[in-house]
Every structure is written in C-alpha cells, then in structure tokens.
Amino acid sequence: MVVGKSAQALIDSGSEATLKSVLLQPEPCDTGQMIDIVCTHGDTRTYPKVEFVTEVVNVKCPIVHVAQMQERISKARVSDPEHYVTVYFHIIVSKNFNIDPGNDKVLVRAGGMKEFEDWRGAVCEMRWQRDIDDLGSLMEGHVRIHKENLDTYIPYKYLVIRSNGDVEYEYIYVRSSENVNRCLFIRSAYVSEREWHQYDDVCMKETKNMATKLIQWWTDKFSYLFQAKQMAGNVMLDKIFKALSMCDANSLSRFFNQLLQFYIVHAEPRVFAEKPKIWKSHGFEKHQVKELILRKCNIICESLVNTDSQLENHIIDNRLVAGLVFLQVLQSYNIPTTKEICETICFVLCLEEKIKGSLHKELENIKKIFSVIPRLYNTLLDFCQICIDKGVHHWIWVLPLLHTFSPSKQNDTHTKFIQEDAWAGLEGLEYGKIFTHNKSFFAQVSVQKRNHSLGGDPVGAKPLIKGQLTQSSFFNVRFASEVTNLDIAEKVCRG
C-alpha cells in the first residue's frame, strides 16, 4: 500500500538499482544525478536517480523515478527529432468489442521497444475516426519512437480498456494453440520523412464456442479473417488515395511512400510468438494485395470515364493524375495488365477539350507534379508498346503525354532529315503491325481528335497529328513535316 493506495511500487530491472513507480513518491524529486542501469540482457540506459528510504528495510538504495524518466524521454523526442521516427498506427476494431468511443480506450502495448515499459502503460493511444459498416470502428494513433527500434522485430498488441477498468487484449488467430502477438518490423530503408504507417487490419475479439462446434467455427473464422483483411485493406487504400484529391509533387510522393508501406505490411504480415514468423493463417498473400490495389485503381479510373458511377469512387478528380498514378502503380508492383485495363487507362489519359492555351498549362502542371517520379517517359513508352501488343489501338491517345515527358523534344523547324519514328516521337515502338490489318484505326482516332485533344489547341494536336501522319502508308515524312495547318492535316488524315 502506498499512501493508502494499492500499487506495484518496485519494478525489478535485473540490476543493483530498482525502477520505482511514480506512486511510491508523492512529490517530484530531481537531484540532477544520473545512473547507468545495465539489465540482464546487456542493455545500458541512463536514468535520473534519487535516494529513497523504504519503511520495509529502512535502508538507502538508488531508485530510478519512472515519472522523471518518462518526462526526460518526452523532451528528447521533441528536442532531438533526428533520432526519432513517428509511427502511425491504423486499425479497425471489430464491432464485436462494442467500443464506446467516449468512455473506452484502445491502446497499443509492446515488448522490447526502447524507451517503453514492456507490456505496461501505452506505446500509443488510438483515436476513433469513423464507424465501418459490418466491420467495426476505424481508429488511428501515432507515437515517436527511437530509431534504434528500426529493423528490429517488436511484439505488440492492441487492447481495449473499459471505463470500469476491465482490460481485454485482441486475439490473433493462427492455426496453432500458441499465444501470439503482432510483430512490428519497420524497415529503415522505407521510412520516408521520418514517418512510418503501420496499416494493420482488424483487431479481433476472442470468441469462445462450444467444443461440439469448434471445427465448424474454426473454418468459418479463417474465412471471415480473409474477408476482414480484404475489407480493411480497402478502407486503408481509400485513406491513402484520398491524399491525391488535391495533388501536388509533395502529396504524390507521400502517396507512393504510404502505398509502399501498406504493401509491405499487408504482403508480408508477421506474428511474434517465441520468435517472429510470417503470418499465413488468413490466406491473404501478395497476389491478393496486388489485386486489391489493382481493383482500387481501376474503380477510380472507371469512375472518371463512366459518369453513372457512384460518387464515393470519385477519389481523384484529375483524369491525368489518376491515369498516370494507375500506370505507375502497375509498373512499380509488376501487376499484369489486361486489354480492358489498357483501354481504361487510355481513355483516362486522353486529353479533354480545353480552351486554347489552357491545355499547355495543364500539361506543364502535370509534368511538374510528376517530376518526383523517375523514368515516367519510359513507363509511358512501355505502356504504349503493351497496348500495341494487345491490339489496343487507343494507345495513340497517349501520345501528347508521351511527348510532354519526352527527355528530348524535337524542334519542328528541323525535321526534314529526321527518321519518321523520331519525328513523330515514336522511337522504340513497334507500331507498324497494328495499322497493317486495321483499316478502322484512323476513324477511331479521328473521333477522339474531334471530341478531345485537338479542340483548337495545337499543344495536344501536334503529337497526335504526327502519329497519324507517320502511320499513313501514302504519306512520307518529308511531306508530313511541311504540314503546319491542323485543318489541312485533319483532311489528309481522314483521306
């Protein structure tokens, strides 16, 4: 008993000094003295020291004041940011917990994390964000941790503390009888701007059923776990993609960094028992994560093409941003494309009709935004070739963007002796075969030209006209290079 209250007063540190709970000393005491504590694991840490006389043995011994220790660490996190990383936890707490956001608390506790008590107190307190139908409540929290915690396997768990003091830890479902924890593994190579986002799935409640229904429940539980991870992944991706609603170079860079962290957490989830290991019980593996990302990109782009799509799918308003992000995601995660996906991307990257002069500003702005993405020109070039190989003729709609990101734009006044593919900006593309057996190609392009990118603005028209002229079997480069009037070029291309 301490001052009439029941408390755990002393915490054995495994050394000659002892950690003391804040309740053991009614008033703060700061002598300015420090002490190095070497625990049984070999770690050495320096803490504030006070002399304290216990009534039990009536002897003096060095005691570390936990409150002073925590205050000192908090100050270091603010004054020494270079040695700290901010970790953002994202979790959906299952509806089975029946969380009362106004009274219940959801915390993160961990073991073996530098500057935090093992499985005591809170690494992070989560805050309610919104309710997710049929799933639970989205909760988020953040904490600054020392960089020495990076590249280290750290066991952790979410827990719920009720208003009456009852504590309930989440239950990690694995196909064994062992009690396991989540495993936090922050790769320093993928920490961006001293931030890491831990996109977890669903904090599950342990459900105890009768033994006669155990096998049935076990099968259903893992089926539900797979679905829950899928639904949670969609919720997390919505949050990540919404960063692009007002897009600039910084938000684009932040988006790709957070998407990569999401992929790392979900593609290789780990649990921690006696040692860390890959969590496979849920059956949600890398290719399912890629399908989740692919589906989200496709839904966003289709919402821009199909005006009848649901409003919640309009996460990104800018067609070019959506299309280029989709393209870069496919390339970054090596996601296979279908003919339908290629057509969708072409439609989204097709320049819309603009007031004369505004298209140039839009393209320059897109180029500025995507300046943080290396080799985007090569990605566009590869995409055009994929379209050609798959028989998707709409690839020519992408030419204005391909020219915009070209590292070496040719001057129109010096084109008489340039190879036709270079003049048209089609270097490296095996474009010839697509036109040999497709007589309707120019009719398709002409419709696009009138409705979209050629609408009075030569910025979008020239690349498209050049691409058309280059493919005309009756049109040689020397004559094509002398065509300067778009109306004349349009007549020639239409035959």
C-alpha positions, 0 to 999 in steps of 0.5 A, a space after each residue: 500500500 502506498 499512501 493508502 493506495 494499492 500499487 506495484 511500487 518496485 519494478 525489478 530491472 535485473 540490476 543493483 538499482 530498482 525502477 520505482 513507480 511514480 506512486 511510491 513518491 508523492 512529490 517530484 524529486 530531481 537531484 540532477 544525478 544520473 545512473 547507468 542501469 545495465 539489465 540482464 540482457 546487456 542493455 545500458 540506459 541512463 536514468 535520473 536517480 534519487 535516494 529513497 528510504 523504504 519503511 520495509 528495510 529502512 535502508 538507502 538504495 538508488 531508485 530510478 523515478 519512472 515519472 522523471 524518466 518518462 518526462 526526460 524521454 518526452 523532451 528528447 523526442 521533441 528536442 532531438 527529432 533526428 533520432 526519432 521516427 513517428 509511427 502511425 498506427 491504423 486499425 479497425 476494431 471489430 464491432 464485436 468489442 462494442 467500443 464506446 468511443 467516449 468512455 473506452 480506450 484502445 491502446 497499443 502495448 509492446 515488448 522490447 521497444 526502447 524507451 517503453 515499459 514492456 507490456 505496461 502503460 501505452 506505446 500509443 493511444 488510438 483515436 476513433 475516426 469513423 464507424 465501418 459498416 459490418 466491420 467495426 470502428 476505424 481508429 488511428 494513433 501515432 507515437 515517436 519512437 527511437 530509431 534504434 527500434 528500426 529493423 528490429 522485430 517488436 511484439 505488440 498488441 492492441 487492447 481495449 480498456 473499459 471505463 470500469 477498468 476491465 482490460 481485454 487484449 485482441 486475439 490473433 488467430 493462427 492455426 496453432 494453440 500458441 499465444 501470439 502477438 503482432 510483430 512490428 518490423 519497420 524497415 529503415 530503408 522505407 521510412 520516408 520523412 521520418 514517418 512510418 504507417 503501420 496499416 494493420 487490419 482488424 483487431 479481433 475479439 476472442 470468441 469462445 464456442 462450444 467444443 461440439 462446434 469448434 471445427 465448424 467455427 474454426 473454418 468459418 473464422 479463417 474465412 471471415 479473417 480473409 474477408 476482414 483483411 480484404 475489407 480493411 485493406 480497402 478502407 486503408 487504400 481509400 485513406 491513402 488515395 484520398 491524399 491525391 484529391 488535391 495533388 501536388 509533387 509533395 502529396 504524390 510522393 507521400 502517396 507512393 511512400 504510404 502505398 509502399 508501406 501498406 504493401 509491405 505490411 499487408 504482403 508480408 504480415 508477421 506474428 511474434 510468438 517465441 520468435 517472429 514468423 510470417 503470418 499465413 493463417 488468413 490466406 491473404 498473400 501478395 497476389 491478393 494485395 496486388 489485386 486489391 490495389 489493382 481493383 482500387 485503381 481501376 474503380 477510380 479510373 472507371 469512375 472518371 470515364 463512366 459518369 453513372 458511377 457512384 460518387 464515393 469512387 470519385 477519389 481523384 478528380 484529375 483524369 491525368 493524375 489518376 491515369 498516370 498514378 494507375 500506370 505507375 502503380 502497375 509498373 512499380 508492383 509488376 501487376 499484369 495488365 489486361 486489354 480492358 485495363 489498357 483501354 481504361 487507362 487510355 481513355 483516362 489519359 486522353 486529353 479533354 477539350 480545353 480552351 486554347 492555351 489552357 491545355 499547355 498549362 495543364 500539361 506543364 502542371 502535370 509534368 511538374 507534379 510528376 517530376 518526383 517520379 523517375 523514368 515516367 517517359 519510359 513507363 509511358 513508352 512501355 505502356 504504349 508498346 503493351 497496348 500495341 501488343 494487345 491490339 489496343 489501338 487507343 494507345 495513340 491517345 497517349 501520345 501528347 503525354 508521351 511527348 510532354 515527358 519526352 527527355 528530348 523534344 524535337 524542334 519542328 523547324 528541323 525535321 526534314 532529315 529526321 527518321 519518321 519514328 523520331 519525328 513523330 516521337 515514336 522511337 522504340 515502338 513497334 507500331 507498324 503491325 497494328 495499322 497493317 490489318 486495321 483499316 478502322 484505326 484512323 476513324 477511331 482516332 479521328 473521333 477522339 481528335 474531334 471530341 478531345 485533344 485537338 479542340 483548337 489547341 495545337 499543344 495536344 494536336 501536334 503529337 497526335 497529328 504526327 502519329 497519324 501522319 507517320 502511320 499513313 502508308 501514302 504519306 512520307 515524312 518529308 511531306 508530313 513535316 511541311 504540314 503546319 495547318 491542323 485543318 489541312 492535316 485533319 483532311 489528309 488524315 481522314 483521306 
